[in-house]
Amino acid sequence: MSKIRLTLMVSLAALLASGTAVAGEIYKWTDEDGNIHYEDRPTGDTTMVRLDVRSTDTDNTVVQARLDQDREARAAARQVASEAPPEMTKEELRAEQDKRKERCQYYRDRLGAFLSARRVYDENDAGERTYLDDDEILAARAAVEEDIQKYCGS
């Protein structure tokens, strides 16, 4: 019984110690020719500096969202380039792409407001608010989603 207990305790200690072995040390040093080297153990060189390297887990949803935005931006840029008249200069084309990107972000922000707001309203020229009912909200949201498709690409 005591051998099983001892084996269990040693296994548990090894398991706990293995979690701390993930974080390693990195050292940076420069040789006499000015070349920079990185090591995982100190070499005793006077120019050696221990680097404070920290790592975190990657949030896959953030990475996927960034990739989706990049893909949409490239598609929108290709769409602008394909719709541009041949006499348009590169600067004008870049300005049109930037304008389209701004409009894309504006409509994305509006859609976010539609999705997060408790009550949605329109404001007239006098600054008075008219609150939308459910059907009006759905219609306005559909219009914003169409604008997103138009300015952000597919």
C-alpha positions as CSV (number, residue, x, y, z in Angstrom):
1,M,0.0,0.0,0.0
2,S,2.8,2.4,0.8
3,K,4.6,1.7,-2.5
4,I,1.4,2.7,-4.4
5,R,1.1,5.8,-2.3
6,L,4.8,6.7,-2.9
7,T,4.4,6.2,-6.7
8,L,1.2,8.3,-6.7
9,M,3.0,11.1,-4.8
10,V,6.0,11.1,-7.1
11,S,3.8,11.1,-10.2
12,L,1.7,14.0,-8.8
13,A,4.9,16.0,-8.0
14,A,6.3,15.3,-11.5
15,L,3.0,16.4,-13.0
16,L,2.9,19.7,-11.0
17,A,6.6,20.4,-11.8
18,S,6.0,19.9,-15.5
19,G,3.6,22.9,-15.7
20,T,6.3,25.3,-14.6
21,A,8.8,24.0,-17.1
22,V,7.0,25.8,-19.9
23,A,8.4,29.2,-19.2
24,G,12.1,29.3,-20.4
25,E,14.7,32.0,-20.3
26,I,16.2,33.7,-23.4
27,Y,19.5,35.4,-23.5
28,K,20.8,37.9,-26.1
29,W,24.4,38.6,-26.7
30,T,26.6,40.3,-29.3
31,D,29.8,38.8,-30.6
32,E,33.0,40.8,-31.5
33,D,31.8,41.1,-35.1
34,G,28.6,42.8,-34.0
35,N,26.4,39.8,-34.8
36,I,23.4,39.3,-32.4
37,H,22.9,35.8,-30.9
38,Y,20.1,34.3,-28.9
39,E,20.6,31.4,-26.4
40,D,18.5,29.5,-23.9
41,R,21.5,29.3,-21.4
42,P,23.9,32.0,-20.2
43,T,27.3,31.8,-21.9
44,G,29.1,34.2,-19.5
45,D,29.6,36.8,-22.2
46,T,29.8,40.4,-20.8
47,T,27.3,41.7,-23.4
48,M,24.7,39.0,-22.5
49,V,21.3,40.3,-21.5
50,R,18.4,38.2,-20.1
51,L,15.2,39.0,-22.1
52,D,11.8,39.2,-20.5
53,V,9.8,37.1,-22.9
54,R,6.2,36.4,-22.0
55,S,3.7,34.4,-24.0
56,T,-0.1,34.2,-23.9
57,D,-2.6,31.8,-25.5
58,T,-3.9,32.8,-28.9
59,D,-7.5,33.8,-29.0
60,N,-8.7,32.0,-32.2
61,T,-11.9,34.0,-32.5
62,V,-9.9,37.3,-32.6
63,V,-7.5,35.8,-35.2
64,Q,-10.4,34.6,-37.4
65,A,-12.1,37.9,-37.2
66,R,-8.9,39.7,-38.2
67,L,-8.5,37.3,-41.1
68,D,-12.1,37.8,-42.2
69,Q,-11.7,41.6,-42.1
70,D,-8.5,41.4,-44.2
71,R,-10.2,39.2,-46.7
72,E,-13.1,41.6,-47.0
73,A,-10.8,44.5,-47.3
74,R,-8.9,42.9,-50.2
75,A,-12.1,41.9,-51.9
76,A,-13.4,45.5,-51.6
77,A,-10.1,46.9,-52.9
78,R,-10.3,44.5,-55.9
79,Q,-13.9,45.6,-56.5
80,V,-13.0,49.2,-56.5
81,A,-10.1,48.6,-58.8
82,S,-12.3,46.6,-61.2
83,E,-15.0,49.3,-61.2
84,A,-12.6,52.2,-61.6
85,P,-12.3,53.9,-65.0
86,P,-9.0,53.2,-66.8
87,E,-7.9,56.9,-66.6
88,M,-8.1,56.9,-62.8
89,T,-4.6,57.4,-61.3
90,K,-3.2,55.2,-58.5
91,E,-3.6,58.1,-56.0
92,E,-7.3,58.5,-57.0
93,L,-7.8,54.8,-56.8
94,R,-6.2,54.7,-53.3
95,A,-8.4,57.6,-52.2
96,E,-11.5,55.8,-53.4
97,Q,-10.4,52.6,-51.6
98,D,-9.8,54.6,-48.4
99,K,-13.2,56.3,-48.7
100,R,-14.8,52.9,-49.3
101,K,-13.0,51.5,-46.2
102,E,-14.3,54.3,-44.1
103,R,-17.9,53.8,-45.3
104,C,-17.5,50.1,-44.5
105,Q,-16.4,50.8,-41.0
106,Y,-19.2,53.4,-40.6
107,Y,-21.9,50.9,-41.6
108,R,-20.4,48.2,-39.4
109,D,-20.5,50.5,-36.5
110,R,-24.2,51.3,-37.3
111,L,-25.0,47.7,-37.4
112,G,-23.4,47.2,-34.0
113,A,-25.5,50.0,-32.7
114,F,-28.6,48.4,-34.1
115,L,-27.7,45.1,-32.4
116,S,-26.7,46.6,-29.0
117,A,-29.2,49.4,-28.6
118,R,-32.2,49.0,-26.3
119,R,-34.2,51.5,-28.4
120,V,-33.5,52.6,-31.9
121,Y,-34.5,56.1,-33.1
122,D,-34.2,58.5,-36.0
123,E,-33.4,62.1,-35.4
124,N,-34.9,64.8,-37.6
125,D,-33.4,68.1,-38.6
126,A,-34.8,69.8,-35.5
127,G,-33.0,67.2,-33.3
128,E,-36.2,65.5,-32.2
129,R,-36.1,61.7,-31.8
130,T,-38.6,59.4,-33.4
131,Y,-38.4,55.9,-31.9
132,L,-38.6,53.0,-34.4
133,D,-41.0,50.1,-34.0
134,D,-39.9,46.5,-34.7
135,D,-40.7,46.5,-38.4
136,E,-38.9,49.8,-38.9
137,I,-35.9,48.5,-37.0
138,L,-35.7,45.4,-39.2
139,A,-36.0,47.5,-42.4
140,A,-33.3,49.9,-41.2
141,R,-31.0,47.0,-40.2
142,A,-31.5,45.3,-43.6
143,A,-30.6,48.6,-45.3
144,V,-27.4,48.8,-43.2
145,E,-26.5,45.2,-44.0
146,E,-27.0,46.0,-47.7
147,D,-24.6,48.9,-47.3
148,I,-22.1,46.7,-45.6
149,Q,-22.2,44.3,-48.6
150,K,-21.8,47.2,-51.0
151,Y,-18.9,48.9,-49.2
152,C,-17.2,45.9,-47.5
153,G,-17.5,43.4,-50.3
154,S,-18.8,39.9,-50.0
